[in-house]
Amino acid sequence: MRSQAFTHSMTLAVAALSLLSTHAATQQKSTAPADMVKAAAAKPTPHTPNGHPDLNGIWLLPGIVSNAFGYGGPPGEVSKDGKEHTVYFDGRGFVGQSPTPNFPSYNKPELDAKRKQLDASANHSDPARYSCQETGVPRSGAPDKIVQTPTEVVFLYQQTFESSPPGSIFRVIPTDGRPHRTDVDPSALGDSVGHWEGDTLVVDVTRIDESTWFCMKGCFHSDAIHVIERLTRKGDTLTYQATVEDTKLLANPWNTYPVTRILAGPDASLPPDVPCIDSDKPYLDDSSRVAPL
Amino acid sequence: MRQKILSFVLFALGLLLPTLSALAHHSVLAEYDSKHPVTLNGVITRVLWINPHTFWYVDTRDANGNVKHWQVEGPSPAEWHNAKVTRDLAGKPGDNITIEVIVGKTVPDRALGHKFTFPDGHVIQLKMNENGETVASPAR
C-alpha cells in the first residue's frame, strides 16, 4: 500500500515538476491539483452518527504530492540512485493563486497606506516571519489534522510551510453550544466556539491578540477583530474560508479565498516536530527596511 | 455541483497565503545577493535542525590559511522532508562539505545554501524560483 502510494506520488511529482522546470519541452499548465480535487470531491461525504460531516483525518493541500512520509508538502524528488535529494520551491505558486489581489479595506486611507508599508517591510515588520511567533487565526488557515468528538473538534497544526505555525499548535473548539470564554487573555489563536450548519463547521473566534497579522500582507488589526471560519466537507475534500471583521479599523468584512484540502490516505502522518529558535532577525538585510510612518 | 467544485478549484489557494506557503517565506531572496553565487568548501562545525530554518556553521580557509566562519541557512526541516531529507543526511561537525550559496547583502558571513554536497557524494538541494528569479549556481 505504501509503495503504491509512493509510486503514485512520484508520478504526480513529476507531473507537478513540469510546471517548474525551465527546460520543459512543452510548458503545460498542470491540471493535477484540479483533477485531484475533483476526484476527491466526487466521493460520498461521510457523516458521524449525530448527522454532522466527519472531519476526522489529515488534510493535504491539493497538487502537493504526498511524500514518503505520507504527508503533503511542496514537491520533492530523490534521484534513482538515491544520492540526490531535491526540494522544489516555486515562489510563483505551483498550486495556483488567486487571479486577482485580495486585500482588506481599512476605514481610513492612512490605514491602507500602513498596511502597504508593513507588507513592503515584512521581513522586518511581520511578527511571524523569520521568527517563532504564531501566525494565529485566521492566518494559519486550515488545520493539518482534525480530531472530532460529539462535543468538540480539535484542530492540529504542524509546521509544514514557512508561514504555518512555528511548530505543533492545536485548537480545541467546543461544539456543545457553550459561549465564548471571557476569562482568558487574548492570544494569537483567540477563543473559539463552533456550531454546525449542514456540512459546514462554523467557528466563531474572538479575543485574538492585537499583535498578529490576519494575513501575511501586512494585515494589522485592533482588539475588535472577530473571525468566522467555515470548514465544509464535500466528499474527501475540506474547504476552508474565513471572514474577518474589525469594526474599529476595517471598512467592511474581509473574506479569504476558499482553500480546499484533500483527505490523506491511511498511511499519512504528521511530520515530526522540531524546535523553533529565533535566530534570523539579527541577520536580516537592512536594504529592505522601510522607514516607519 | 461539479461547476461549484470547479469554481472552488479555480479560486482555491490563492490567498490563504500562509497555508500556501512556502511562497511567502521567500522574500528571502531580498536578503541575499543572488547575482553573485559562491561555492564554499569547508568543515561543518555545527548543524541546527530547527524551525524556521536549518543552519550549517561552516569554517572555510582562504589561500593564506585564514579561517572564515560562515552561517549558512537552509529551508525548514519540514521542507527538507519533502525530498526525504532527514537530519542524518545533513552532515555533522567535522565533516567536509561543499555548499553553493548566495551571500547576505549586509551580513557577509551569512549565506543561503541551496546545494549541499557531502564527501560520500550525496547531495541535498533546494531549487528555488521566486518571482521569476532563480537561485543561481556558480559558473562551472
Contacts between the chains, C-beta under 8 A, distances in Angstrom:
chain1	res1	chain2	res2	distance
A	20	B	127	7.5
A	20	B	129	6.6
A	22	B	134	7.7
A	33	B	9	7.4
A	33	B	13	8.0
A	34	B	6	7.6
A	34	B	9	4.7
A	37	B	5	6.9
A	37	B	8	7.3
A	37	B	9	5.0
A	37	B	12	7.2
A	38	B	2	7.5
A	38	B	5	6.2
A	38	B	6	7.3
A	38	B	9	7.0
A	41	B	5	4.7
A	61	B	13	7.2
A	61	B	19	6.6
A	61	B	20	7.4
A	62	B	9	7.9
A	62	B	12	7.3
A	62	B	13	7.8
A	67	B	81	6.5
A	67	B	82	5.0
A	67	B	83	7.8
A	67	B	84	6.7
A	68	B	84	5.4
A	69	B	81	5.8
A	69	B	84	7.8
A	71	B	81	7.5
A	73	B	78	6.5
A	73	B	79	6.8
A	73	B	81	6.6
A	73	B	82	3.8
A	74	B	21	7.9
A	74	B	22	5.6
A	74	B	79	6.8
A	74	B	82	5.7
A	75	B	82	6.9
A	76	B	81	7.7
A	76	B	82	3.5
A	76	B	83	3.2
A	76	B	84	6.9
A	76	B	85	7.9
A	77	B	83	6.2
A	78	B	83	6.3
A	78	B	84	5.4
A	83	B	121	5.8
A	83	B	122	4.7
A	83	B	123	6.5
A	84	B	122	7.2
A	84	B	123	4.5
A	84	B	125	7.3
A	85	B	80	7.9
A	85	B	83	4.1
A	85	B	84	6.0
A	85	B	85	4.9
A	85	B	89	6.8
A	85	B	122	7.6
A	85	B	123	6.9
A	85	B	124	4.7
A	85	B	125	7.1
A	86	B	83	5.5
A	86	B	124	8.0
A	86	B	125	5.3
A	86	B	126	7.6
A	86	B	127	5.8
A	87	B	75	6.1
A	87	B	79	5.5
A	87	B	80	6.3
A	87	B	82	5.7
A	87	B	83	4.6
A	87	B	85	7.4
A	87	B	124	8.0
A	87	B	125	7.2
A	87	B	126	4.8
A	87	B	127	7.2
A	88	B	127	5.3
A	89	B	22	5.9
A	89	B	26	7.1
A	89	B	75	7.2
A	89	B	79	7.3
A	89	B	126	6.1
A	89	B	127	6.8
A	89	B	128	4.4
A	89	B	129	7.0
A	90	B	23	7.7
A	90	B	128	7.7
A	90	B	129	4.7
A	90	B	130	7.9
A	91	B	23	5.3
A	91	B	26	4.8
A	91	B	29	8.0
A	91	B	128	7.0
A	91	B	129	5.9
A	91	B	130	3.0
A	91	B	131	5.6
A	91	B	133	8.0
A	92	B	23	7.6
A	92	B	129	6.7
A	92	B	130	7.6
A	92	B	131	6.8
A	92	B	132	7.0
A	93	B	13	7.5
A	93	B	20	6.5
A	93	B	23	5.5
A	95	B	12	7.9
A	95	B	13	5.0
A	95	B	20	6.5
A	96	B	12	6.7
A	96	B	13	5.3
A	96	B	14	7.1
A	97	B	13	6.5
A	97	B	14	4.6
A	97	B	15	7.3
A	97	B	20	7.5
A	98	B	11	6.5
A	98	B	13	7.6
A	98	B	14	2.2
A	98	B	15	4.7
A	99	B	14	7.3
A	102	B	14	6.7
A	102	B	15	4.5
A	122	B	27	6.5
A	123	B	27	5.6
A	123	B	30	6.4
A	123	B	31	6.7
A	129	B	24	7.6
A	129	B	25	7.6
A	130	B	52	6.3
A	130	B	53	7.9
A	131	B	52	7.2
A	132	B	51	6.9
A	132	B	52	7.0
A	135	B	18	5.4
A	138	B	16	7.7
A	139	B	18	4.8
A	140	B	18	6.2
A	140	B	19	7.5
A	141	B	16	4.5
A	141	B	18	5.6
A	141	B	19	3.4
A	142	B	16	7.6
A	142	B	19	6.4
A	158	B	78	7.3
A	159	B	51	5.3
A	159	B	52	7.7
A	159	B	76	6.4
A	159	B	77	7.9
A	159	B	78	5.2
A	160	B	78	5.1
A	161	B	18	7.1
A	161	B	19	6.8
A	161	B	20	7.1
A	161	B	21	3.9
A	161	B	22	4.5
A	161	B	24	7.5
A	161	B	25	7.3
A	161	B	78	7.4
A	161	B	79	7.8
A	162	B	21	6.2
A	162	B	22	5.4
A	162	B	24	6.0
A	162	B	25	3.0
A	162	B	26	7.7
A	162	B	52	6.2
A	162	B	76	6.4
A	162	B	79	7.8
A	163	B	17	6.8
A	163	B	18	3.7
A	163	B	19	7.6
A	163	B	20	8.0
A	163	B	21	5.6
A	163	B	22	7.6
A	163	B	24	4.4
A	163	B	25	6.5
A	164	B	18	6.4
A	164	B	19	6.9
A	164	B	21	7.8
A	166	B	51	5.4
A	166	B	52	6.4
A	167	B	51	6.0
A	215	B	15	7.5
A	215	B	17	6.6
A	215	B	18	7.9
A	216	B	17	4.8
A	216	B	18	5.5
A	216	B	24	5.2
A	217	B	17	7.2
A	234	B	5	7.1
A	237	B	5	7.8
A	239	B	8	6.0
A	239	B	12	7.9
A	240	B	16	6.8
A	240	B	19	7.9
A	242	B	16	7.6
A	256	B	15	6.1
A	256	B	16	5.0
A	257	B	11	5.3
A	257	B	12	7.0
A	257	B	13	7.2
A	257	B	14	4.4
A	257	B	15	4.4
A	257	B	16	6.5
A	258	B	8	5.6
A	258	B	11	6.1
A	258	B	12	6.1
A	259	B	12	5.7
A	259	B	13	5.4
A	259	B	16	4.4
A	259	B	19	5.9
A	259	B	20	7.6
A	260	B	8	5.5
A	260	B	9	6.9
A	260	B	12	4.9
A	260	B	13	7.6
A	271	B	77	7.6
A	271	B	78	5.1
A	271	B	81	5.3
A	272	B	77	7.8
A	274	B	49	6.1
A	274	B	50	5.7
A	274	B	51	5.6
A	274	B	76	7.9
A	274	B	77	4.7
A	274	B	78	7.9
A	275	B	50	5.2
A	275	B	51	7.0
A	276	B	50	6.4
A	276	B	51	3.9
A	276	B	52	6.4
A	277	B	48	7.2
A	277	B	50	4.9
A	277	B	51	7.5
A	279	B	48	7.7
A	279	B	50	7.9
A	279	B	53	7.7
A	279	B	55	7.2
A	280	B	52	6.9
A	280	B	53	6.4
A	280	B	73	7.5
A	283	B	31	7.9
A	283	B	71	7.4
A	283	B	104	6.4
A	283	B	107	4.9
A	283	B	110	4.8
A	284	B	31	5.8
A	285	B	30	6.8
A	285	B	31	4.3
A	285	B	32	7.6
A	285	B	104	6.3
A	285	B	105	4.4
A	285	B	106	4.9
A	285	B	107	7.1
A	286	B	106	5.4
A	287	B	30	7.6
A	287	B	105	5.8
A	287	B	106	6.8
A	288	B	27	7.3
A	288	B	30	4.8
A	288	B	31	7.1
